[in-house]
Amino acid sequence: MKIVIPFLVVCLLCPATAIRAENETVLSQAIKDLNARAKTDADKKFVLAAVSQQTQVPEKTLQSQMATTHLNYGELLVADSLAEGSGKTLANVMALKQGKGWAALSTEVKINPSSVLDRLRTTEKVVQMSQAKSKQAENVKKPNNPDSVRLQSQAPMAPRMGHY
């Protein structure tokens, strides 16, 4: 009986550990996916604007935070989201992070890691849409580009019908 109880306790804790590990993996991948969108200087502006939109932190402040904390775009989004949701400052969140993953820290400050993941994914979608719009606008400016959107209709229009 003495062996069975500790064994049961360990078995009950294993699924919780597996869920936390899965949360860390999924959150880390979402951070990487968002950061991968920032390839060019123009892309970096889109990502910064989207992070600002999600966190309600001005772009200049985000740039300053990046320089101070050495966080990338995705990590900064998570850190500012945790600070906002927990009522703590970014400095407090960073102090709590020491050696912990983002999902573990999120749980510690009583924020569901799924809500942080949703924010990351939403931000990536906003960036993706901004990049697509930019590319489309670029194609319109280049009429010699075969991929460009024609400003005039491709088929000639029939003449307007007159009144009898």
N, C-alpha and C positions, 0 to 999 in steps of 0.2 A: 504494500500500500504506500509506503514511503517513497518508492521509486515511481509509482504511477502518477502521483500528484505533480511532482516537478516536470515529469514528461508531458502531462496534459497542459501545464502552464506554458511550456516551451512550444507545444503544438498550437496553442491558441495565439501566441505572439507571432509566429511565423507568417501568417497571412498579412498581418499589419506591416511587418517589415518588408514583405514582398511588394505591397501596395506603395509604401514610401519609396522603395527603390525604383519602382515603375514611374512614380510621379517625378522623381529626379531625372530619370532618363528622358521622359517625354518633355519635361520643362527645358532641359538642356538642349534637346533637339529643336524645340521651337525657338529658343534663343539663337541657335546657330542658323536656323532658316531665316530669321529676321536679319541677322548680321550679313548673311550671304546676299541680301538685296542691295547692300551698300557697296557696289563695285566701283562706280565712278563718282566724281565730285557731285554731279547732278543727282545721282542715286542717293548719295549721303544726305543731300538736302531733303529729298523726299522722305527718307527714313527719319531724319531729325524732326521734320514737320509732323509726321504721323505719331511719333513718340510724344511730341509736345501736345498734340491733339488728345491723345489717350490719357495722358497724365495731368493735363491742364497746367503744365510747367512751361514757362516761356522758353523758346529755343536758346536764347542767350544764357539762361540759367542752366539748361541742360548741357550746353557746351562747357560751361564753367565746371559743372559737376563731373563731366567726363574727364576734364583735365586734372581735377583734384583727386578723383577716386580711381582713375584708370579703368573704369568700367566701359564695356562696349555698349552699343545701342540696346541690345536685348536685355543685358544685365541692368542697365540704367532704367529701362522701362519697368523691370521687375522690382528693383530697389525703390524707385519712386512710388510705384503702386503699393508696395508694402508699407512704406512710410505714410502714404495718404490713408490707407485703410486702417492702419493701427494707431494713427494719431501721433506717431513718432517722427522725429526728424530723420533725414537721410543719414546723418552722422550716427544716430542711435541705431538705425537699421544696419549700417555697415559694422558697427561695433558688435552687434549681436551675431552677425554672419560668421565671424571668425571660424573658419574651418568647416562650416556647415554648408549643405547644399541649399539651393533656393527653395525647394519644396519643404525641406525640414524647417527652414527659417519661417516660411509662410505659415506652416502649421503652428510653430512656436508663438507667432504673433496673432494667432487665431484668425487667419485668413485662409480660405479654402484654396489649395494650389490650382484647382480647376478654374477658378475665377481669374487667376493670374495667367494661366494658359490661354484662356479665352481672350484676354487682352492682347497677348502676344500674337495670337492668330489673327485677330481683328486688325491689328496694326500691320501685319504682313500683307493682309488683303488690301488695305488702304494703299500701301506702298505699291503693290502690284498694279492696282488700278491707276495710280498716278503715273507709273512708268508706262503703262499702256497708252494713256492719254497723251503723254509727252511724245511717245513714238509716233502716234497717229498724227499729232500736230506737226511733227517733224516731216512726215511723209507728205502732208498737204503742202508744205512750203517748197518741196522739191518736185515740181511737175514732171521732170524728166525721169524720176525714179519709177520703175515699172510697178513697184508695190504701192505707189502713192494713190491716194483717194482722189478721184476726179471731181473737180468742183462743179462741172457741168454734167448734165445727165448723159449717160452713154448712148442712149437711143434718141434720135431727134424727136421732138414733140410734134404732135399733129397740130395744124393751125387751129386757132380757136373758132368755134362755130359762131357764125354771125346771127343776128336777129333777122327774122323774116319780115 
